[in-house]
Amino acid sequence: KNEVEQSPQNLTAQEGEFITINCSYSVGISALHWLQQHPGGGIVSLFMLSSGKKKHGRLIATINIQEKHSSLHITASHPRDSAVYICAVSWAGGGADGLTFGKGTHLIIQP
Amino acid sequence: DGGITQSPKYLFRKEGQNVTLSCEQNLNHDAMYWYRQDPGQGLRLIYYSQIVNDFQKGDIAEGYSVSREKKESFPLTVTSAQKNPTAFYLCASQTGTLEKLFFGSGTQLSVL
C-alpha cells in the first residue's frame, strides 16, 4: 500500500529555533499538501506544491520529486506555532478519491 | 466569508442509534469529503463526492452513509452498523482534485 511517513512524530523546541519537519512518500505524486491542525481540531491548509519551494511568512515548504521527500521549515518559531503538522499526498494517476495522510508531527514551541 | 461549517461540535450516540453529522459549504466547491481521525493515525477517507447526486466509498465506508442532494451540503450518517464510531470526523472540500483543501472544524463523536 502507498504510504506517507512523517518525522519526527513529536518535537519540542524553544522559541526562536529553526524547525524542520520531514515527509517522505513511497511512489510518484501529483501534489503534496502541508496542513496545520490546532488544538480543538480544525485543519488549515498551509501549502500545496508539486515541485520546488513555496514560502509564506515564516513558513517554507520544499519538495524533491526525485527523492520523494518534502520538508516544512519554520523560521523564528513562536509558541503560537504549536500545533500538529500533517503531510498529505495525491498519488500520480490516482482517482478523485482524496488524499493519503501522514500521522502528523506534534510540535510544541516553549517560550 | 466563505467556508465550511460542521455541526454539532460534539455528538453522543446511544447503542443502536443512527446519528447524522452536518457539513455545509458556501465556497461553491464541487468536491466534498468525509474523513475520520483516530488518535495516532492519519486521516482516513470515509466517502467523497465530486458532483451533486453522486458519491463514492472511501477506504472505511462500512457503517456509514452519505447523500449529496445539494452542492452545498454533504451530511454523513453514522449507522448502528458502525461498531466503533468514537472518533473525530472532518469534512473537507476543494474546487478540483489538485487544488487546495478546505476543512471544517470537525465533530467529535462519542458513544454513551
HADDOCK unambig.tbl for C-alpha pairs under 7 A between the chains (distance, minus, plus):
assign (segid A and resid 31 and name CA) (segid B and resid 98 and name CA) 6.70 0.50 0.50
assign (segid A and resid 41 and name CA) (segid B and resid 105 and name CA) 6.21 0.50 0.50
assign (segid A and resid 41 and name CA) (segid B and resid 106 and name CA) 6.36 0.50 0.50
assign (segid A and resid 42 and name CA) (segid B and resid 103 and name CA) 6.99 0.50 0.50
assign (segid A and resid 42 and name CA) (segid B and resid 104 and name CA) 6.38 0.50 0.50
assign (segid A and resid 42 and name CA) (segid B and resid 105 and name CA) 4.13 0.50 0.50
assign (segid A and resid 42 and name CA) (segid B and resid 106 and name CA) 6.22 0.50 0.50
assign (segid A and resid 43 and name CA) (segid B and resid 103 and name CA) 5.77 0.50 0.50
assign (segid A and resid 43 and name CA) (segid B and resid 105 and name CA) 6.96 0.50 0.50
assign (segid A and resid 44 and name CA) (segid B and resid 102 and name CA) 6.91 0.50 0.50
assign (segid A and resid 44 and name CA) (segid B and resid 103 and name CA) 6.70 0.50 0.50
assign (segid A and resid 45 and name CA) (segid B and resid 100 and name CA) 6.88 0.50 0.50
assign (segid A and resid 45 and name CA) (segid B and resid 101 and name CA) 6.31 0.50 0.50
assign (segid A and resid 45 and name CA) (segid B and resid 102 and name CA) 6.74 0.50 0.50
assign (segid A and resid 48 and name CA) (segid B and resid 100 and name CA) 6.28 0.50 0.50
assign (segid A and resid 96 and name CA) (segid B and resid 97 and name CA) 5.95 0.50 0.50
assign (segid A and resid 97 and name CA) (segid B and resid 48 and name CA) 6.52 0.50 0.50
assign (segid A and resid 97 and name CA) (segid B and resid 58 and name CA) 6.92 0.50 0.50
assign (segid A and resid 101 and name CA) (segid B and resid 42 and name CA) 5.24 0.50 0.50
assign (segid A and resid 101 and name CA) (segid B and resid 43 and name CA) 5.81 0.50 0.50
assign (segid A and resid 102 and name CA) (segid B and resid 42 and name CA) 5.21 0.50 0.50
assign (segid A and resid 103 and name CA) (segid B and resid 40 and name CA) 6.34 0.50 0.50
assign (segid A and resid 103 and name CA) (segid B and resid 41 and name CA) 5.04 0.50 0.50
assign (segid A and resid 103 and name CA) (segid B and resid 42 and name CA) 4.09 0.50 0.50
assign (segid A and resid 104 and name CA) (segid B and resid 42 and name CA) 6.94 0.50 0.50
